[in-house]
Amino acid sequence: MKEMLRTLFRPLLAPFEKGTGPYAYRPLNRKLLIVMGILFAGLATGVYLAGRGGDDIAYLLPVLVFGAVALVCLVVGGLGNERAVSRIWGNR
């Protein structure tokens, strides 16, 4: 199942997993990345629920941005290899 999901999200994972240089990986970074993804998903949901009652659709911009950040964090945190996780945090 994980390999099927990695194949599906390959376009998202590939930029973070490429490279051959040294990197510094700590397992805590993966856990923090997943927690950060959950928080951004909650933020996107909260903005959507707060803004959907009005006539203006400008609230969708932060929903899309926060949702995209949540998606990247959750995909890299859940499916990415150690290099991808360390690249998100900037540990090289």
C-alpha positions in Angstrom: 0.0 0.0 0.0 2.8 2.4 0.9 4.6 1.8 -2.4 1.4 2.5 -4.3 0.9 5.8 -2.5 4.6 6.6 -3.1 4.0 6.0 -6.8 0.9 8.2 -6.7 2.8 11.1 -4.9 6.1 10.7 -6.8 5.8 14.1 -8.5 5.5 15.7 -5.0 8.2 13.6 -3.4 10.8 13.6 -6.1 12.1 17.2 -5.6 12.7 16.5 -1.9 14.3 13.0 -2.3 16.8 13.9 -5.0 20.5 14.4 -4.2 23.4 12.5 -2.9 25.0 14.8 -0.4 25.1 14.3 3.4 22.0 15.1 5.4 21.1 15.1 9.1 18.0 13.1 10.0 16.4 12.7 13.3 13.2 10.7 13.8 11.7 13.6 15.8 11.7 15.7 12.6 9.3 13.2 10.9 6.9 13.3 13.9 7.0 17.1 14.0 6.3 17.3 10.3 3.2 15.1 10.6 2.0 17.2 13.6 2.6 20.4 11.6 0.6 18.9 8.7 -2.3 18.1 11.0 -2.2 21.6 12.4 -2.3 23.2 8.9 -5.1 20.9 7.9 -7.1 22.0 10.9 -6.3 25.6 10.1 -7.5 25.2 6.5 -10.7 23.5 7.8 -11.3 26.2 10.3 -10.8 29.0 7.8 -13.2 27.2 5.4 -15.9 26.7 8.0 -15.6 30.3 9.2 -15.7 31.9 5.7 -18.2 29.8 3.9 -21.2 31.7 5.2 -20.4 35.0 3.5 -20.9 36.1 -0.1 -17.2 36.7 -0.9 -15.1 33.7 -2.0 -11.7 35.3 -1.1 -11.5 33.0 2.0 -10.6 30.2 -0.4 -7.1 31.5 -1.0 -5.9 30.8 2.6 -7.8 27.5 2.5 -5.9 26.5 -0.6 -2.5 27.7 0.8 -2.9 26.0 4.2 -4.3 22.9 2.5 -1.4 22.7 0.2 1.1 23.1 3.0 -0.8 20.4 5.0 -0.7 18.0 2.0 3.0 18.5 1.5 3.8 18.0 5.2 1.6 14.9 5.5 2.9 13.3 2.3 6.6 13.9 3.0 6.2 13.0 6.7 4.2 9.9 6.0 5.7 8.6 2.8 9.0 10.4 2.2 12.4 8.9 2.9 14.9 10.3 5.5 16.4 12.7 2.9 13.1 14.2 2.1 12.3 14.9 5.7 15.7 16.4 6.4 15.4 18.6 3.3 12.1 20.0 4.5 13.8 21.1 7.7 16.9 22.3 5.9 19.3 19.9 7.6 22.1 19.2 5.1 
